[in-house]
Amino acid sequence: GDVISHSGLFSDSVNSNLSVMGDVLWTSCQSDLMLYNLHVSGDVQLDNSCRVTINSGSVSPNVSVGVGASLEIVNTLHVSVVDKGEAVQGATITIDGQSVTTDSNGEASKSTTSLLVDSTGTVTTGLMQVEMQWGQISDLMAWDTSSSMEHTFIASTIDSGEISDWLILEKLWSPYHLTGDLVVPQGYTMTINDGAHLRIADQVTITVEGTFSSGVSTISSMGDGARWGGLLVGDNAETSVQILGTSLVEGSPLMTFNGDADVIFSYATLARSSSAEPLIRTTNSAQGTLHLVSTTFTDSASHCIESQGSVSITIENVEMQNCQSDAIWAQGVNLEIDGLTVTEPVSLGAVQGHLSNFDGADLVVNNLDGFEMNNLNITSLSGNDNREIILDVANIDGAPAIDLDNSAGILSNLDIDCGGSGTAITAHHGRSSASLTVSDSVIASCTKGVDLHTDGESAPMILMNVHIDSMIAIASDGAGVTVHDGILNGTVDIDSAIANLYDVSPTSESTSFGEIRIWATHIFDVRLNGNSQNADIVFEVEEYWSGEAQGSSVQVSLPAKIVDDSGTRDYSTVRVIASANGLPDTDANFSFGISVDEIIQVDMIENQAPDVEIIIPDDGFRIMESLPIEIRAVISDDLDSNAELQIVWSVVVGQTEMMQLSGEWNNITDLQAGFYVLSLDVTDTQGKTSSDSLSFEITLLDSDEDWSITCNSETWFDKEENLYCGPDIYDTDDDNDGSLDVRDAWPNDPCASIDTDNDGQPDDLHCPLGVTTWLTVDPDDDGDGIPDISEGADSGEDSESSSVGTVIFVLIFLGAAAYMLMRRKQGVE
C-alpha cells in the first residue's frame, strides 16, 4: 500500500533492505534524509524542502518534487580483480575518467549518482564504461548505474616460455592472458576446456611441438586492434592440434603450419586477421594433415587459407566469407574437399585430390593433372596450363563461364547460363597431346557458345552431347573441333581449321580457309540367315571417303555433308562390301544420313555352288575318228577364283570312264568310234559342286568325207556320185582319187597315188580343186638316176609297156577270182 513518511527512521541503515510495492510520499521533512537499499515500485512524491538520498536504491520513473525538494539515488560499483582466484593488488579501475586502485584484497569501489530529481528537472546517469588495467591486461565492462553492482575481473595469467607440465585452462578462471610467447614442447600438452577464454597479447604466439587441444572456447587478442601471432604448428610426427568448437579470432595469421603435424579444426570459427595476413597459412615446409570440418572462416585481411608445401588438407562442410583476397589459395598440396561455400575466388595450382559440393564464385585452376571436381555451383572456371582437368556436374552462371588456356581434360554435365550475353566456353591454345572434352552439357543465354583459338598445333576440342543455344554455337580460329551428338542451335564458323560434326547439324555453317564435315553414324548389323555374322567390311562414299571395319555389329561414321570455301557437297549413299571366311562377298549400296535409321542391316548369303556351262562342243556333236575334240566351259564362283576350283572332265561310255581331263579348256583325242557322254564337275574350296554334261558321237574315219546320205551302206558305193564311199574301213578308195587304196601309195591324199620307185615322192600330183598337199613331185619316177625330163621317148615306151602289163595283170586276177568262187561253190554243195 501507500507509505507516508515524515522522517528517516526507516531504511536508514546500511544493512537495510526494503522494497515498497506501492507509492511513497515524503512530507513535513525536518532534515535531509539518508536511506539505504530502498526500492520503490510505485510513484514517489516529495513535498517542499524534502531532500532524500538513497544509497544503492531504485525508484520508478514517476517522481515528483516540491519547491526546494530533491531525490538523489547514489549507486556503488564494487570491483574485485583476481588471477586464477588470487587477489590482484594494484589493478586500476577507471569509471568515467575517474580511477581507483585495487587494495591488497584485490578490491576497489566507486560510487556515482545515477538519478537526481529536483525542481530543475531529472538527470539520469545511465550506462558507464568500466575499464580494468593491470600491466598489459585490460578488460572492460558496462555498468548500469541505475543499481549498485558487484563485478569480478578475472585477470588470470599464463607464464610465457616452455611449459613443463600439462597446462589446462578452465572456464572458472577465464579469461586467461598470455603476454609472452608460449611453447608446448614435444611430449607436453596444452588444453583449453569448454567455456574458457584465452586472450593473447599483440604478436604473441603459441608454438606447438607437442599436443594442443581446445574445446568450445575462445582464443583472441587483448583488444584495441591488437592481433596475436597465432598458433605455430609443426615440429615432428607426434605434433597434434585439435580445435573443437573453438573461436580463434584476431590473429595474423591465426595458425601457421610449418612442419610435420596433424591438425583438426571441427565446428570452429576463425575470424579477423590483419596486415594482409591469411587466417591459416601452410608453408613450403609443411607436411602432415590439416582436417577442417564444419568450420567457418570470415574477415581475413588476405586469403582465408593460404597453403603450399606437402601437407594434405581435408575440408568438409566449411564456409568462408569476407576474405580480402582468395577464399583458398593453394599450390602443390593435396586437397580433399567435400562441402565448401565461399564468397570469394578459390585459386588452385598444381594440387592433387578432389573438390566436390562446392558453392562459390570464381574458381581458378592452374597446372592441374588429374585433380577431380564435381557438383560445383560457381560463377566461372578459368586457368592455364592444365594437363588434365576432371569436372563432373557444375552450374555456372556468368560469362565467360569457362576460360581455359593451354588446358586439356574432361568437363561433363555442365549447366551454363551466361545471363543473356557473353561467351560460355573460351579455350585458347589447346594442348597438342590431349583434347579438352565437354560432354552431356547445356549452354544457354549466351552470345557465343564455344570460342576457340590457337596459334600452333593443338588437339581438337571435343564436344559430346552438348546442347548449345546461342547465336554463334561454335567459332574457331585455327583450332580443330569435334562434335558428337547434341544440339547446335546456332551457326558454326570455322577459320583455318577443320570441324567434324557427328550426328548433329548447326543452323548454318561458314568457313574461311576451313572445312566443316558433318558425319552420320550408323551401326552396320551383319547377318547370315538371321544370325550375327563376323565380317571384314569396306565402306565407300563415292570418291570422297573410304573406310574399313571388322565385326558383326560395327559402328561407322559416314560423311554426309562437306562445307568449305568452294561450297557444299552432300552425300547419302554408301557402298558396303562385306567379306567373311567361307562366304561370298556381299556388295550393296545403302542410304544413310542423320535422319536415317541408325541401324543398317547387311545380309550375307551362304556359299553357292559354282556356275558351270559347257559351251564347246554342243550336245549331240558328231566327229570322225582321229580328229581332236575341243572342250571348253564357262565357269564362275561366288567365293573362289577359277584357279582355286577343282575342274574335272570325264568321258564315259556306258559305265566305263574312258578318260579324265582338267582345266577350263582341253582337247579329247584317241577315242574310237562310238557314243560317249562328256561330264564336267566343278568343286569349290567349300566342297560345293556343280555339273554339266552332254553326249557326242565319234564316227568311223572317212578320210574323203564321202559318207553321205546317198552312200549305200551295203555296197558302200554312191551311184549318184559314181564312187566308192563310206568309212575308210569300207571305202576302197578313201581319198576318191580314182586309185584303189590297195594300189594307192597315199590312200588318204587325193593329190597323189603312184610312187614307182617307192622313194616317198609321188610320180605326179593331181589335186582336186581347192585341195593342197605337202607332197612334191618326184623328178625321177623310176629312180634310175636320170631325171624324167631327160629320159624322153624311153618314158613313152615304158609307159606303153606298163599299160600292157596292167591289162595282163587284171586278166590274171579276174581268172583267179573266178576259179576261187567255183571251188567255194563246189565245197558248199
Secondary structure by P-SEA (a helix, b strand, c coil): cbbbbccccccccccbbbbbcbbbbbcccccbbbbcbbbbccbbbbcccbbbbbcccccccccccccccbbbbbbbbbbbbbcccbbbcbbbbbcccbbbbbccccbbbbbbbcccccccbbbbbcbbbbbbbcccbbbbbbbcccccbbbbbbbbbbbccccccccccccccccbbbccbbbbcccbbbbbcccbbbbbcccbbbbbccbbbbccbbbbccccccccccccccccccbbbbbccccccccccccccccbbbbbbccbbbcccccccccbbbccccccbbbbcbbbbcccccccbbbbccbbbbbcbbbbcccccccbbbccbbbbccbbbbcbbbbbcccccccccccccbbbbccccccccccccccccccccccbbbbcbbbbcccccbbbccbbbbbcbbbbbcccccccbbbccccccccccccccccccccccbbbbbcccccbbbbcbbbbbccccbbbccbbbbbccccccbbbbbccbbbbbccccccccccccbbbbbbbbbbbbbbccccbbbbbbbbbccccccccccccbbbbbbbcccccccbbbbbcbbbbbbbcccccccccccccccccccbbbbbbbccccbbbbbccccccccccccbbbbbbbbbbbccccccccbbbbbbbccccccccccccccccccccbbbbbbbbbbbccccccccccbbbbbccccccccccccccccccccccccccccccccccccccccccccccccccccccccccccccccccccccccccccccccccccccccccccaaaaaaaaaaaaaaaaaaaaaaaaaaaaaaaaaaaaaac
